[in-house]
Amino acid sequence: MAEIVNLNKVRKARAKAEAEETAKANRVRFGRTRQEKEAARQQEEKLSRDLDGKKLDE
């Protein structure tokens, strides 16, 4: 006798697997490494400090 399969569960599982594959591809394409994120954060902080240092006192 064949096993009873809930088609909704199969459909949802397939959609979830496809979404995971898409997410994996997007992480490779658009993701940044930890070093890149840290370098960008440090650069942003430096620019902010430089700008604050150039403000005129009133």
C-alpha distance matrix in Angstrom:
0.0 3.8 6.6 9.1 12.3 15.7 17.6 20.9 20.3 19.3 22.4 24.6 23.6 24.4 27.6 28.6 28.1 30.2 32.8 33.1 33.7 36.3 37.9 38.1 39.8 42.2 43.1 44.1 46.0 47.7 47.7 50.9 51.4 52.9 56.2 56.4 55.7 58.4 60.9 60.4 60.9 64.0 65.5 64.9 66.7 69.5 70.0 70.0 72.6 74.8 74.7 75.6 78.4 79.9 80.2 83.7 85.1 86.8
3.8 0.0 3.8 6.4 9.0 12.6 14.2 17.6 16.9 15.7 18.7 21.0 20.0 20.6 23.9 25.0 24.5 26.5 29.1 29.5 30.0 32.6 34.3 34.5 36.1 38.5 39.6 40.5 42.3 44.1 44.2 47.4 48.0 49.6 52.9 52.9 52.3 55.0 57.5 57.0 57.5 60.6 62.0 61.4 63.2 66.1 66.5 66.6 69.2 71.3 71.2 72.1 75.0 76.4 76.7 80.2 81.6 83.3
6.6 3.8 0.0 3.8 6.3 9.9 12.1 15.1 13.9 13.1 16.4 18.3 17.2 18.3 21.5 22.2 22.0 24.3 26.6 26.8 27.8 30.4 31.8 32.1 34.0 36.2 37.1 38.3 40.2 41.7 41.6 44.8 45.4 46.8 50.2 50.3 49.5 52.1 54.7 54.1 54.5 57.7 59.1 58.5 60.2 63.1 63.6 63.5 66.1 68.3 68.2 69.1 71.9 73.4 73.6 77.2 78.5 80.2
9.1 6.4 3.8 0.0 3.8 6.7 9.3 12.2 11.6 11.4 14.5 16.3 15.9 17.3 20.0 20.9 21.3 23.5 25.5 26.1 27.4 29.6 30.9 31.7 33.6 35.5 36.5 38.0 39.7 41.0 41.0 44.3 45.1 46.5 49.9 49.8 48.8 51.6 54.2 53.4 53.6 56.9 58.3 57.4 59.2 62.2 62.5 62.3 65.0 67.2 66.9 67.7 70.7 72.1 72.2 75.6 76.9 78.4
12.3 9.0 6.3 3.8 0.0 3.8 5.9 8.8 8.1 7.7 10.7 12.6 12.3 13.6 16.2 17.3 17.7 19.8 21.8 22.6 23.8 25.9 27.3 28.2 30.1 31.8 33.0 34.6 36.1 37.4 37.5 40.8 41.8 43.2 46.7 46.4 45.4 48.2 50.8 49.9 50.2 53.6 54.8 53.9 55.7 58.8 59.0 58.8 61.6 63.7 63.4 64.2 67.2 68.6 68.6 72.1 73.5 75.0
15.7 12.6 9.9 6.7 3.8 0.0 3.8 5.5 5.5 6.5 8.8 10.2 10.9 12.6 14.5 15.6 16.9 18.7 20.2 21.4 23.1 24.7 25.9 27.3 29.2 30.6 31.8 33.7 35.1 36.0 36.2 39.5 40.7 42.0 45.6 45.2 43.9 46.8 49.3 48.2 48.4 51.9 53.1 52.0 53.8 56.9 57.0 56.6 59.5 61.6 61.2 61.9 65.0 66.3 66.2 69.6 70.9 72.3
17.6 14.2 12.1 9.3 5.9 3.8 0.0 3.8 5.4 5.0 6.0 8.5 9.7 10.4 12.2 14.0 15.2 16.5 18.2 19.8 21.1 22.5 24.1 25.7 27.1 28.5 30.1 31.9 32.9 34.0 34.5 38.0 39.4 41.0 44.4 43.8 42.6 45.7 48.1 46.8 47.2 50.7 51.7 50.6 52.6 55.6 55.5 55.3 58.3 60.3 59.7 60.6 63.7 64.9 64.8 68.2 69.6 71.0
20.9 17.6 15.1 12.2 8.8 5.5 3.8 0.0 3.8 5.4 5.1 6.1 8.5 9.9 10.5 12.1 14.2 15.3 16.3 18.2 20.0 21.0 22.2 24.2 25.8 26.7 28.3 30.4 31.4 32.0 32.5 36.0 37.5 38.9 42.4 41.7 40.3 43.3 45.8 44.3 44.6 48.1 49.2 47.8 49.8 52.9 52.7 52.3 55.3 57.4 56.7 57.6 60.7 61.9 61.7 65.0 66.4 67.7
20.3 16.9 13.9 11.6 8.1 5.5 5.4 3.8 0.0 3.8 5.4 5.1 6.0 8.5 9.8 10.3 12.1 14.2 15.1 16.3 18.3 19.8 20.7 22.3 24.3 25.4 26.6 28.7 30.1 30.8 30.9 34.2 35.4 36.7 40.2 39.8 38.5 41.3 43.9 42.8 42.9 46.4 47.6 46.5 48.3 51.4 51.5 51.1 54.0 56.1 55.7 56.4 59.5 60.9 60.8 64.2 65.5 67.0
19.3 15.7 13.1 11.4 7.7 6.5 5.0 5.4 3.8 0.0 3.8 5.5 5.1 6.1 8.6 9.8 10.5 12.3 14.2 15.3 16.6 18.4 19.9 21.1 22.8 24.3 25.7 27.4 28.7 29.9 30.2 33.6 34.8 36.4 39.9 39.3 38.3 41.3 43.7 42.7 43.1 46.5 47.6 46.7 48.7 51.6 51.7 51.6 54.5 56.5 56.1 57.1 60.1 61.4 61.5 64.9 66.4 68.0
22.4 18.7 16.4 14.5 10.7 8.8 6.0 5.1 5.4 3.8 0.0 3.8 5.5 5.2 6.2 8.6 10.0 10.7 12.3 14.3 15.5 16.6 18.3 20.0 21.3 22.5 24.3 26.1 27.0 28.0 28.7 32.3 33.9 35.6 39.0 38.1 37.1 40.3 42.4 41.1 41.7 45.2 46.0 45.0 47.1 50.0 49.9 49.8 52.8 54.7 54.1 55.2 58.3 59.4 59.4 62.8 64.4 65.9
24.6 21.0 18.3 16.3 12.6 10.2 8.5 6.1 5.1 5.5 3.8 0.0 3.8 5.4 5.0 6.0 8.6 9.8 10.4 12.2 14.2 15.2 16.2 18.2 20.0 20.8 22.2 24.4 25.5 26.1 26.5 29.9 31.5 32.9 36.4 35.6 34.3 37.4 39.8 38.4 38.8 42.3 43.3 42.1 44.1 47.1 47.0 46.8 49.8 51.8 51.2 52.2 55.3 56.5 56.4 59.8 61.3 62.8
23.6 20.0 17.2 15.9 12.3 10.9 9.7 8.5 6.0 5.1 5.5 3.8 0.0 3.8 5.5 5.1 6.2 8.6 9.8 10.5 12.4 14.3 15.2 16.5 18.5 19.9 20.9 22.9 24.4 25.3 25.4 28.7 29.9 31.4 34.9 34.4 33.3 36.3 38.7 37.7 38.1 41.5 42.6 41.8 43.7 46.6 46.8 46.8 49.6 51.6 51.3 52.3 55.2 56.6 56.7 60.2 61.8 63.4
24.4 20.6 18.3 17.3 13.6 12.6 10.4 9.9 8.5 6.1 5.2 5.4 3.8 0.0 3.8 5.4 5.1 6.2 8.6 9.9 10.7 12.4 14.2 15.4 16.8 18.4 20.0 21.5 22.7 24.0 24.6 28.1 29.5 31.4 34.7 33.9 33.2 36.4 38.5 37.4 38.2 41.5 42.4 41.7 43.9 46.6 46.6 46.8 49.7 51.5 51.2 52.5 55.3 56.5 56.8 60.3 62.0 63.8
27.6 23.9 21.5 20.0 16.2 14.5 12.2 10.5 9.8 8.6 6.2 5.0 5.5 3.8 0.0 3.8 5.5 5.1 6.1 8.6 9.9 10.5 12.2 14.2 15.4 16.4 18.3 20.2 21.0 21.8 22.6 26.2 28.0 29.9 33.1 32.1 31.1 34.4 36.4 35.1 35.8 39.3 40.0 39.0 41.3 44.1 43.9 44.0 47.0 48.8 48.3 49.5 52.5 53.5 53.7 57.2 58.9 60.5
28.6 25.0 22.2 20.9 17.3 15.6 14.0 12.1 10.3 9.8 8.6 6.0 5.1 5.4 3.8 0.0 3.8 5.4 5.0 6.2 8.7 9.8 10.4 12.2 14.3 15.1 16.3 18.5 19.8 20.4 20.6 24.0 25.5 27.1 30.5 29.8 28.6 31.7 34.0 32.9 33.4 36.8 37.8 36.9 38.9 41.8 41.9 41.9 44.8 46.7 46.4 47.5 50.4 51.6 51.9 55.4 57.0 58.7
28.1 24.5 22.0 21.3 17.7 16.9 15.2 14.2 12.1 10.5 10.0 8.6 6.2 5.1 5.5 3.8 0.0 3.8 5.4 5.1 6.3 8.7 9.8 10.6 12.5 14.3 15.3 16.9 18.5 19.8 19.9 23.3 24.5 26.4 29.7 29.1 28.4 31.5 33.6 32.8 33.6 36.9 37.8 37.3 39.4 42.1 42.3 42.6 45.4 47.2 47.1 48.4 51.1 52.4 52.9 56.5 58.2 60.1
30.2 26.5 24.3 23.5 19.8 18.7 16.5 15.3 14.2 12.3 10.7 9.8 8.6 6.2 5.1 5.4 3.8 0.0 3.8 5.4 5.1 6.2 8.6 9.8 10.7 12.3 14.3 15.6 16.5 18.0 18.8 22.4 24.1 26.4 29.4 28.4 27.8 31.2 33.0 31.8 33.0 36.3 36.9 36.3 38.7 41.3 41.1 41.6 44.6 46.1 45.9 47.4 50.2 51.2 51.7 55.2 57.2 59.0
32.8 29.1 26.6 25.5 21.8 20.2 18.2 16.3 15.1 14.2 12.3 10.4 9.8 8.6 6.1 5.0 5.4 3.8 0.0 3.8 5.4 5.0 6.1 8.5 9.9 10.4 12.2 14.3 15.1 15.8 16.5 20.1 22.0 24.0 27.1 26.0 25.1 28.4 30.4 29.0 29.9 33.3 34.0 33.2 35.5 38.2 38.1 38.4 41.3 43.0 42.7 44.0 46.9 47.9 48.3 51.9 53.7 55.5
33.1 29.5 26.8 26.1 22.6 21.4 19.8 18.2 16.3 15.3 14.3 12.2 10.5 9.9 8.6 6.2 5.1 5.4 3.8 0.0 3.8 5.4 5.0 6.1 8.6 9.8 10.4 12.5 14.2 15.0 14.9 18.3 19.7 21.6 24.8 24.1 23.3 26.5 28.6 27.7 28.5 31.8 32.7 32.2 34.4 37.0 37.2 37.6 40.3 42.1 42.1 43.4 46.1 47.4 47.9 51.6 53.4 55.4
33.7 30.0 27.8 27.4 23.8 23.1 21.1 20.0 18.3 16.6 15.5 14.2 12.4 10.7 9.9 8.7 6.3 5.1 5.4 3.8 0.0 3.8 5.4 5.0 6.2 8.6 9.9 10.9 12.4 14.1 14.6 18.0 19.5 21.9 24.8 23.9 23.7 27.0 28.7 27.9 29.2 32.3 33.0 32.8 35.2 37.5 37.6 38.4 41.1 42.6 42.7 44.3 46.8 48.0 48.8 52.4 54.4 56.5
36.3 32.6 30.4 29.6 25.9 24.7 22.5 21.0 19.8 18.4 16.6 15.2 14.3 12.4 10.5 9.8 8.7 6.2 5.0 5.4 3.8 0.0 3.8 5.4 5.1 6.2 8.6 10.0 10.5 11.8 13.0 16.7 18.8 21.3 24.1 22.7 22.3 25.9 27.3 26.1 27.5 30.8 31.1 30.6 33.3 35.6 35.4 36.1 39.1 40.4 40.3 42.0 44.6 45.5 46.2 49.8 51.9 53.9
37.9 34.3 31.8 30.9 27.3 25.9 24.1 22.2 20.7 19.9 18.3 16.2 15.2 14.2 12.2 10.4 9.8 8.6 6.1 5.0 5.4 3.8 0.0 3.8 5.4 5.0 6.1 8.7 9.8 10.1 10.4 14.0 16.0 18.2 21.2 20.0 19.3 22.7 24.5 23.3 24.4 27.7 28.3 27.8 30.2 32.7 32.7 33.3 36.1 37.7 37.6 39.1 41.8 42.9 43.5 47.2 49.1 51.2
38.1 34.5 32.1 31.7 28.2 27.3 25.7 24.2 22.3 21.1 20.0 18.2 16.5 15.4 14.2 12.2 10.6 9.8 8.5 6.1 5.0 5.4 3.8 0.0 3.8 5.4 5.2 6.5 8.8 10.1 9.8 13.1 14.4 16.9 19.7 18.9 18.8 22.0 23.7 23.1 24.4 27.4 28.2 28.2 30.5 32.8 33.1 33.9 36.5 38.0 38.3 39.9 42.3 43.5 44.5 48.2 50.2 52.5
39.8 36.1 34.0 33.6 30.1 29.2 27.1 25.8 24.3 22.8 21.3 20.0 18.5 16.8 15.4 14.3 12.5 10.7 9.9 8.6 6.2 5.1 5.4 3.8 0.0 3.8 5.5 5.2 6.2 8.5 9.6 13.0 14.9 17.9 20.2 18.8 19.2 22.7 23.8 22.9 24.8 27.7 28.0 28.1 30.8 32.7 32.7 33.9 36.6 37.8 38.0 39.9 42.2 43.2 44.2 47.9 50.2 52.4
42.2 38.5 36.2 35.5 31.8 30.6 28.5 26.7 25.4 24.3 22.5 20.8 19.9 18.4 16.4 15.1 14.3 12.3 10.4 9.8 8.6 6.2 5.0 5.4 3.8 0.0 3.8 5.3 4.9 5.6 7.2 10.9 13.4 16.3 18.7 16.8 16.7 20.4 21.5 20.2 21.9 25.1 25.2 24.9 27.7 29.8 29.6 30.6 33.5 34.7 34.7 36.6 39.0 39.9 40.8 44.5 46.7 48.8
43.1 39.6 37.1 36.5 33.0 31.8 30.1 28.3 26.6 25.7 24.3 22.2 20.9 20.0 18.3 16.3 15.3 14.3 12.2 10.4 9.9 8.6 6.1 5.2 5.5 3.8 0.0 3.8 5.6 5.5 4.7 8.2 10.1 12.8 15.5 14.1 14.0 17.4 18.9 18.0 19.6 22.6 23.1 23.1 25.6 27.7 28.0 29.0 31.6 32.9 33.3 35.0 37.3 38.5 39.5 43.2 45.4 47.7
44.1 40.5 38.3 38.0 34.6 33.7 31.9 30.4 28.7 27.4 26.1 24.4 22.9 21.5 20.2 18.5 16.9 15.6 14.3 12.5 10.9 10.0 8.7 6.5 5.2 5.3 3.8 0.0 3.8 5.9 5.7 8.5 10.0 13.4 15.3 14.0 14.9 18.2 19.0 18.6 20.7 23.3 23.6 24.1 26.8 28.5 28.7 30.2 32.7 33.7 34.3 36.3 38.3 39.4 40.8 44.5 46.8 49.2
46.0 42.3 40.2 39.7 36.1 35.1 32.9 31.4 30.1 28.7 27.0 25.5 24.4 22.7 21.0 19.8 18.5 16.5 15.1 14.2 12.4 10.5 9.8 8.8 6.2 4.9 5.6 3.8 0.0 3.8 6.1 8.9 11.5 15.0 16.4 14.3 15.2 18.7 19.1 18.1 20.5 23.2 22.9 23.3 26.3 27.8 27.6 29.2 31.9 32.6 33.0 35.2 37.3 38.0 39.3 43.0 45.5 47.8
47.7 44.1 41.7 41.0 37.4 36.0 34.0 32.0 30.8 29.9 28.0 26.1 25.3 24.0 21.8 20.4 19.8 18.0 15.8 15.0 14.1 11.8 10.1 10.1 8.5 5.6 5.5 5.9 3.8 0.0 3.8 6.7 10.0 13.1 14.7 12.1 12.4 16.1 16.6 15.1 17.3 20.3 20.0 20.0 23.0 24.7 24.4 25.7 28.6 29.5 29.6 31.8 34.0 34.8 35.9 39.6 42.0 44.3
47.7 44.2 41.6 41.0 37.5 36.2 34.5 32.5 30.9 30.2 28.7 26.5 25.4 24.6 22.6 20.6 19.9 18.8 16.5 14.9 14.6 13.0 10.4 9.8 9.6 7.2 4.7 5.7 6.1 3.8 0.0 3.8 6.7 9.6 11.7 9.7 9.7 13.3 14.4 13.5 15.3 18.2 18.5 18.7 21.3 23.2 23.5 24.7 27.2 28.4 28.9 30.7 32.9 34.1 35.3 39.0 41.2 43.7
50.9 47.4 44.8 44.3 40.8 39.5 38.0 36.0 34.2 33.6 32.3 29.9 28.7 28.1 26.2 24.0 23.3 22.4 20.1 18.3 18.0 16.7 14.0 13.1 13.0 10.9 8.2 8.5 8.9 6.7 3.8 0.0 3.8 6.6 8.1 6.0 6.5 9.9 10.8 10.3 12.3 14.8 15.3 15.9 18.4 20.1 20.6 22.1 24.3 25.5 26.3 28.2 30.1 31.4 32.8 36.6 38.8 41.4
51.4 48.0 45.4 45.1 41.8 40.7 39.4 37.5 35.4 34.8 33.9 31.5 29.9 29.5 28.0 25.5 24.5 24.1 22.0 19.7 19.5 18.8 16.0 14.4 14.9 13.4 10.1 10.0 11.5 10.0 6.7 3.8 0.0 3.8 5.4 5.2 6.4 8.7 10.0 10.8 12.5 14.4 15.5 16.7 18.6 20.1 21.3 22.8 24.6 25.9 27.2 28.8 30.4 32.1 33.7 37.5 39.6 42.4
52.9 49.6 46.8 46.5 43.2 42.0 41.0 38.9 36.7 36.4 35.6 32.9 31.4 31.4 29.9 27.1 26.4 26.4 24.0 21.6 21.9 21.3 18.2 16.9 17.9 16.3 12.8 13.4 15.0 13.1 9.6 6.6 3.8 0.0 3.8 5.5 5.2 6.1 8.6 10.0 10.6 12.2 14.2 15.4 16.5 18.3 20.0 21.1 22.5 24.3 25.8 27.0 28.5 30.5 32.1 35.9 37.7 40.6
56.2 52.9 50.2 49.9 46.7 45.6 44.4 42.4 40.2 39.9 39.0 36.4 34.9 34.7 33.1 30.5 29.7 29.4 27.1 24.8 24.8 24.1 21.2 19.7 20.2 18.7 15.5 15.3 16.4 14.7 11.7 8.1 5.4 3.8 0.0 3.8 5.5 5.1 6.0 8.6 9.8 10.5 12.1 14.1 15.3 16.3 18.2 19.9 21.0 22.3 24.2 25.6 26.8 28.7 30.7 34.4 36.3 39.4
56.4 52.9 50.3 49.8 46.4 45.2 43.8 41.7 39.8 39.3 38.1 35.6 34.4 33.9 32.1 29.8 29.1 28.4 26.0 24.1 23.9 22.7 20.0 18.9 18.8 16.8 14.1 14.0 14.3 12.1 9.7 6.0 5.2 5.5 3.8 0.0 3.8 5.5 5.1 6.2 8.6 9.9 10.5 12.3 14.3 15.3 16.5 18.3 20.0 21.0 22.5 24.3 25.7 27.2 29.1 32.9 35.0 38.0
55.7 52.3 49.5 48.8 45.4 43.9 42.6 40.3 38.5 38.3 37.1 34.3 33.3 33.2 31.1 28.6 28.4 27.8 25.1 23.3 23.7 22.3 19.3 18.8 19.2 16.7 14.0 14.9 15.2 12.4 9.7 6.5 6.4 5.2 5.5 3.8 0.0 3.8 5.5 5.2 6.2 8.6 9.9 10.6 12.4 14.3 15.4 16.5 18.4 20.0 21.1 22.6 24.3 26.1 27.5 31.3 33.3 36.1
58.4 55.0 52.1 51.6 48.2 46.8 45.7 43.3 41.3 41.3 40.3 37.4 36.3 36.4 34.4 31.7 31.5 31.2 28.4 26.5 27.0 25.9 22.7 22.0 22.7 20.4 17.4 18.2 18.7 16.1 13.3 9.9 8.7 6.1 5.1 5.5 3.8 0.0 3.8 5.5 5.1 6.1 8.6 9.8 10.6 12.2 14.2 15.3 16.5 18.3 19.9 21.0 22.4 24.6 26.2 30.0 31.7 34.7
60.9 57.5 54.7 54.2 50.8 49.3 48.1 45.8 43.9 43.7 42.4 39.8 38.7 38.5 36.4 34.0 33.6 33.0 30.4 28.6 28.7 27.3 24.5 23.7 23.8 21.5 18.9 19.0 19.1 16.6 14.4 10.8 10.0 8.6 6.0 5.1 5.5 3.8 0.0 3.8 5.4 5.1 6.1 8.6 9.9 10.5 12.3 14.2 15.3 16.4 18.3 19.9 21.0 22.7 24.8 28.5 30.6 33.7
60.4 57.0 54.1 53.4 49.9 48.2 46.8 44.3 42.8 42.7 41.1 38.4 37.7 37.4 35.1 32.9 32.8 31.8 29.0 27.7 27.9 26.1 23.3 23.1 22.9 20.2 18.0 18.6 18.1 15.1 13.5 10.3 10.8 10.0 8.6 6.2 5.2 5.5 3.8 0.0 3.8 5.5 5.1 6.1 8.6 9.9 10.5 12.3 14.2 15.3 16.4 18.3 19.9 21.3 23.0 26.8 29.0 31.9
60.9 57.5 54.5 53.6 50.2 48.4 47.2 44.6 42.9 43.1 41.7 38.8 38.1 38.2 35.8 33.4 33.6 33.0 29.9 28.5 29.2 27.5 24.4 24.4 24.8 21.9 19.6 20.7 20.5 17.3 15.3 12.3 12.5 10.6 9.8 8.6 6.2 5.1 5.4 3.8 0.0 3.8 5.5 5.1 6.2 8.6 10.0 10.6 12.4 14.3 15.4 16.5 18.3 20.3 21.6 25.4 27.2 30.1
64.0 60.6 57.7 56.9 53.6 51.9 50.7 48.1 46.4 46.5 45.2 42.3 41.5 41.5 39.3 36.8 36.9 36.3 33.3 31.8 32.3 30.8 27.7 27.4 27.7 25.1 22.6 23.3 23.2 20.3 18.2 14.8 14.4 12.2 10.5 9.9 8.6 6.1 5.1 5.5 3.8 0.0 3.8 5.4 5.1 6.1 8.6 9.8 10.5 12.2 14.2 15.3 16.4 18.6 20.4 24.1 25.9 29.1
65.5 62.0 59.1 58.3 54.8 53.1 51.7 49.2 47.6 47.6 46.0 43.3 42.6 42.4 40.0 37.8 37.8 36.9 34.0 32.7 33.0 31.1 28.3 28.2 28.0 25.2 23.1 23.6 22.9 20.0 18.5 15.3 15.5 14.2 12.1 10.5 9.9 8.6 6.1 5.1 5.5 3.8 0.0 3.8 5.4 5.0 6.2 8.6 9.9 10.5 12.2 14.2 15.2 16.7 18.8 22.5 24.8 27.9
64.9 61.4 58.5 57.4 53.9 52.0 50.6 47.8 46.5 46.7 45.0 42.1 41.8 41.7 39.0 36.9 37.3 36.3 33.2 32.2 32.8 30.6 27.8 28.2 28.1 24.9 23.1 24.1 23.3 20.0 18.7 15.9 16.7 15.4 14.1 12.3 10.6 9.8 8.6 6.1 5.1 5.4 3.8 0.0 3.8 5.4 5.2 6.2 8.7 9.9 10.6 12.3 14.2 15.6 17.0 20.8 22.9 25.8
66.7 63.2 60.2 59.2 55.7 53.8 52.6 49.8 48.3 48.7 47.1 44.1 43.7 43.9 41.3 38.9 39.4 38.7 35.5 34.4 35.2 33.3 30.2 30.5 30.8 27.7 25.6 26.8 26.3 23.0 21.3 18.4 18.6 16.5 15.3 14.3 12.4 10.6 9.9 8.6 6.2 5.1 5.4 3.8 0.0 3.8 5.5 5.0 6.2 8.6 9.8 10.5 12.2 14.4 15.8 19.5 21.2 24.2
69.5 66.1 63.1 62.2 58.8 56.9 55.6 52.9 51.4 51.6 50.0 47.1 46.6 46.6 44.1 41.8 42.1 41.3 38.2 37.0 37.5 35.6 32.7 32.8 32.7 29.8 27.7 28.5 27.8 24.7 23.2 20.1 20.1 18.3 16.3 15.3 14.3 12.2 10.5 9.9 8.6 6.1 5.0 5.4 3.8 0.0 3.8 5.4 5.1 6.1 8.5 9.8 10.5 12.5 14.7 18.3 20.3 23.6
70.0 66.5 63.6 62.5 59.0 57.0 55.5 52.7 51.5 51.7 49.9 47.0 46.8 46.6 43.9 41.9 42.3 41.1 38.1 37.2 37.6 35.4 32.7 33.1 32.7 29.6 28.0 28.7 27.6 24.4 23.5 20.6 21.3 20.0 18.2 16.5 15.4 14.2 12.3 10.5 10.0 8.6 6.2 5.2 5.5 3.8 0.0 3.8 5.5 5.1 6.1 8.5 9.8 10.8 12.8 16.5 18.9 22.0
70.0 66.6 63.5 62.3 58.8 56.6 55.3 52.3 51.1 51.6 49.8 46.8 46.8 46.8 44.0 41.9 42.6 41.6 38.4 37.6 38.4 36.1 33.3 33.9 33.9 30.6 29.0 30.2 29.2 25.7 24.7 22.1 22.8 21.1 19.9 18.3 16.5 15.3 14.2 12.3 10.6 9.8 8.6 6.2 5.0 5.4 3.8 0.0 3.8 5.5 5.1 6.1 8.5 10.1 11.0 14.8 16.8 19.7
72.6 69.2 66.1 65.0 61.6 59.5 58.3 55.3 54.0 54.5 52.8 49.8 49.6 49.7 47.0 44.8 45.4 44.6 41.3 40.3 41.1 39.1 36.1 36.5 36.6 33.5 31.6 32.7 31.9 28.6 27.2 24.3 24.6 22.5 21.0 20.0 18.4 16.5 15.3 14.2 12.4 10.5 9.9 8.7 6.2 5.1 5.5 3.8 0.0 3.8 5.4 5.1 6.1 8.8 10.3 13.8 15.4 18.8
74.8 71.3 68.3 67.2 63.7 61.6 60.3 57.4 56.1 56.5 54.7 51.8 51.6 51.5 48.8 46.7 47.2 46.1 43.0 42.1 42.6 40.4 37.7 38.0 37.8 34.7 32.9 33.7 32.6 29.5 28.4 25.5 25.9 24.3 22.3 21.0 20.0 18.3 16.4 15.3 14.3 12.2 10.5 9.9 8.6 6.1 5.1 5.5 3.8 0.0 3.8 5.5 5.1 6.5 9.1 12.5 14.9 18.3
74.7 71.2 68.2 66.9 63.4 61.2 59.7 56.7 55.7 56.1 54.1 51.2 51.3 51.2 48.3 46.4 47.1 45.9 42.7 42.1 42.7 40.3 37.6 38.3 38.0 34.7 33.3 34.3 33.0 29.6 28.9 26.3 27.2 25.8 24.2 22.5 21.1 19.9 18.3 16.4 15.4 14.2 12.2 10.6 9.8 8.5 6.1 5.1 5.4 3.8 0.0 3.8 5.4 5.3 6.7 10.4 13.0 16.0
75.6 72.1 69.1 67.7 64.2 61.9 60.6 57.6 56.4 57.1 55.2 52.2 52.3 52.5 49.5 47.5 48.4 47.4 44.0 43.4 44.3 42.0 39.1 39.9 39.9 36.6 35.0 36.3 35.2 31.8 30.7 28.2 28.8 27.0 25.6 24.3 22.6 21.0 19.9 18.3 16.5 15.3 14.2 12.3 10.5 9.8 8.5 6.1 5.1 5.5 3.8 0.0 3.8 5.4 5.5 9.1 10.7 13.8
78.4 75.0 71.9 70.7 67.2 65.0 63.7 60.7 59.5 60.1 58.3 55.3 55.2 55.3 52.5 50.4 51.1 50.2 46.9 46.1 46.8 44.6 41.8 42.3 42.2 39.0 37.3 38.3 37.3 34.0 32.9 30.1 30.4 28.5 26.8 25.7 24.3 22.4 21.0 19.9 18.3 16.4 15.2 14.2 12.2 10.5 9.8 8.5 6.1 5.1 5.4 3.8 0.0 3.8 5.7 8.5 10.2 13.8
79.9 76.4 73.4 72.1 68.6 66.3 64.9 61.9 60.9 61.4 59.4 56.5 56.6 56.5 53.5 51.6 52.4 51.2 47.9 47.4 48.0 45.5 42.9 43.5 43.2 39.9 38.5 39.4 38.0 34.8 34.1 31.4 32.1 30.5 28.7 27.2 26.1 24.6 22.7 21.3 20.3 18.6 16.7 15.6 14.4 12.5 10.8 10.1 8.8 6.5 5.3 5.4 3.8 0.0 3.8 6.4 9.3 12.6
80.2 76.7 73.6 72.2 68.6 66.2 64.8 61.7 60.8 61.5 59.4 56.4 56.7 56.8 53.7 51.9 52.9 51.7 48.3 47.9 48.8 46.2 43.5 44.5 44.2 40.8 39.5 40.8 39.3 35.9 35.3 32.8 33.7 32.1 30.7 29.1 27.5 26.2 24.8 23.0 21.6 20.4 18.8 17.0 15.8 14.7 12.8 11.0 10.3 9.1 6.7 5.5 5.7 3.8 0.0 3.8 6.5 9.4
83.7 80.2 77.2 75.6 72.1 69.6 68.2 65.0 64.2 64.9 62.8 59.8 60.2 60.3 57.2 55.4 56.5 55.2 51.9 51.6 52.4 49.8 47.2 48.2 47.9 44.5 43.2 44.5 43.0 39.6 39.0 36.6 37.5 35.9 34.4 32.9 31.3 30.0 28.5 26.8 25.4 24.1 22.5 20.8 19.5 18.3 16.5 14.8 13.8 12.5 10.4 9.1 8.5 6.4 3.8 0.0 3.8 6.4
85.1 81.6 78.5 76.9 73.5 70.9 69.6 66.4 65.5 66.4 64.4 61.3 61.8 62.0 58.9 57.0 58.2 57.2 53.7 53.4 54.4 51.9 49.1 50.2 50.2 46.7 45.4 46.8 45.5 42.0 41.2 38.8 39.6 37.7 36.3 35.0 33.3 31.7 30.6 29.0 27.2 25.9 24.8 22.9 21.2 20.3 18.9 16.8 15.4 14.9 13.0 10.7 10.2 9.3 6.5 3.8 0.0 3.8
86.8 83.3 80.2 78.4 75.0 72.3 71.0 67.7 67.0 68.0 65.9 62.8 63.4 63.8 60.5 58.7 60.1 59.0 55.5 55.4 56.5 53.9 51.2 52.5 52.4 48.8 47.7 49.2 47.8 44.3 43.7 41.4 42.4 40.6 39.4 38.0 36.1 34.7 33.7 31.9 30.1 29.1 27.9 25.8 24.2 23.6 22.0 19.7 18.8 18.3 16.0 13.8 13.8 12.6 9.4 6.4 3.8 0.0
